[in-house]
Amino acid sequence: MKKQSDYSNRNEYRNKTASDLCCWQTEHKQTELFICADKTCEKESIAAVMFLRKIIDEYIINNEDFEKSLVPLTAAPNAPKQIIDMCTAAKAAGVGPMAAVAGVFAKHVGSELLKFCSQVIVENGGDVFIKTDIQRIVAINAGKSPLSMKIGLKIEPSQKPIAVCTSSGTVGPSKSFGRSDAAVVVSHDACLADACATRLGNEIKRQEDIKGALEFIIGIKGVIGAVAVLGKTCGAAGQITLENL
């Protein structure tokens, strides 16, 4: 799980968040979320984080491989829904279940807040859950790439939440076997987007890998689109719209 100190430039991209919403931070153990909504729900957000953290911690105690496995695992019988969602996403992407942990926190907290709000943005270390009534742009943080924060994904208003999740071989502490500055996946399922972003990042070790990696990722059922950035090179695939910032 990601620690706040691992993201020295977090405030840079968080300061660009929509000004029409109420925004706050929610922290518990290693989880640190930046949340915006059409009403402030700090108590509800921390309750959602603590609930999910307890579920994951208890599951790891009884299933030690879950935390460290780099390959998909089958959820234990009667596993909580959130664990099943992580395992299902990991299987689709061909990665370990913890590759979906940031996504599952964003998804769970965002879904809980939608019981009280009509618009919600939950950002968890580059993994974003969004339900918006107006068009938004999600900027792509690609570390030292000259394209970092210069391009973004246009998110249209919808009745259904959407997730934009990012992995990187050069930014943050998350494990990646690739060298991409940003590997971004869009899906209505935040767990799937997170796991597939990890897989996309793993596949990109040089610029020549971008095209094939993108084609592979958008072939996974449930993936709407994907973006990959390595240095000065950017590739995109699927039903997404990029915007110059």
Long-range contacts (C-beta under 8 A, 24 or more apart in sequence): 1-29, 1-30, 1-31, 1-101, 1-102, 2-30, 2-31, 2-32, 2-102, 2-124, 2-125, 2-172, 2-173, 2-174, 3-30, 3-32, 3-173, 4-32, 6-125, 6-172, 6-173, 7-125, 7-172, 9-141, 10-34, 12-149, 13-139, 13-141, 13-149, 14-123, 16-139, 16-149, 17-121, 17-123, 18-121, 18-136, 20-134, 21-119, 21-121, 26-109, 28-53, 29-53, 31-105, 31-124, 32-124, 32-125, 33-105, 33-106, 33-109, 33-122, 33-123, 33-124, 34-122, 34-123, 35-109, 35-113, 35-120, 35-121, 35-122, 35-123, 36-119, 36-120, 36-121, 37-113, 37-116, 37-117, 37-119, 37-120, 37-121, 38-117, 38-118, 38-119, 38-120, 39-116, 39-117, 41-113, 41-116, 41-117, 44-112, 44-113, 44-115, 44-116, 45-109, 45-112, 45-113, 47-112, 48-108, 48-109, 48-112, 48-113, 49-105, 49-109, 51-108, 52-82, 52-104, 52-105, 52-108, 52-109, 55-80, 55-82, 55-83, 56-82, 56-83, 56-101, 59-83, 66-97, 66-98, 67-98, 68-96, 68-98, 69-96, 69-97, 69-98, 70-95, 70-96, 70-175, 71-95, 71-96, 72-96, 72-97, 73-97, 82-108, 85-189, 85-191, 86-191, 86-195, 88-191, 88-192, 89-189, 89-191, 89-192, 89-194, 89-195, 89-196, 90-195, 92-192, 92-195, 92-196, 92-220, 92-221, 92-222, 93-192, 93-195, 93-196, 93-198, 93-199, 93-220, 94-199, 95-195, 95-198, 95-199, 95-202, 99-194, 99-195, 99-198, 99-199, 100-191, 100-192, 100-194, 100-195, 101-194, 102-126, 102-127, 102-165, 102-174, 102-194, 103-127, 103-163, 103-165, 103-190, 103-191, 103-192, 103-193, 103-194, 103-195, 104-190, 104-191, 104-194, 106-163, 106-190, 106-194, 107-163, 107-189, 107-190, 107-191, 110-161, 110-190, 111-161, 114-161, 120-161, 125-172, 125-174, 126-165, 126-166, 126-167, 126-168, 126-171, 126-172, 127-163, 127-164, 127-165, 127-166, 127-190, 127-193, 127-194, 127-197, 128-163, 128-164, 128-165, 129-161, 129-162, 129-163, 129-190, 130-155, 130-161, 130-162, 130-163, 130-164, 131-158, 131-160, 131-161, 131-162, 132-157, 132-158, 133-157, 137-243, 137-245, 138-164, 139-245, 140-166, 140-182, 140-184, 140-227, 140-229, 141-166, 141-171, 141-182, 142-168, 142-171, 142-181, 142-182, 142-229, 143-168, 143-170, 143-171, 143-181, 143-182, 144-170, 144-181, 145-181, 145-182, 145-229, 145-230, 145-231, 145-232, 146-231, 146-232, 147-181, 147-229, 147-232, 147-234, 148-181, 148-182, 148-229, 149-245, 150-244, 150-245, 151-227, 151-234, 151-242, 151-243, 151-244, 151-245, 152-242, 152-243, 152-245, 153-184, 153-186, 153-225, 153-227, 153-240, 153-241, 153-242, 153-243, 154-240, 154-241, 154-242, 154-243, 160-188, 161-188, 161-190, 162-186, 162-187, 162-188, 162-224, 163-187, 163-188, 163-189, 163-190, 163-192, 163-193, 163-194, 164-193, 165-190, 165-193, 165-194, 165-196, 165-197, 166-197, 167-194, 167-197, 167-198, 167-200, 167-201, 168-201, 169-201, 169-204, 174-198, 176-201, 176-202, 177-201, 177-202, 178-202, 178-203, 178-204, 178-205, 178-209, 179-204, 179-205, 179-206, 179-230, 180-204, 180-228, 180-229, 180-230, 181-229, 181-230, 181-231, 182-227, 182-228, 182-229, 183-213, 183-226, 183-227, 183-228, 183-229, 184-226, 184-227, 184-228, 184-229, 185-217, 185-223, 185-225, 185-226, 186-223, 186-224, 186-225, 186-226, 186-238, 186-240, 187-222, 187-223, 187-224, 188-222, 188-224, 189-222, 192-220, 192-222, 192-223, 193-223, 196-220, 196-223, 196-226, 197-226, 200-226, 200-228, 204-228, 204-230, 206-230, 207-231, 207-233, 210-235, 211-235, 214-238
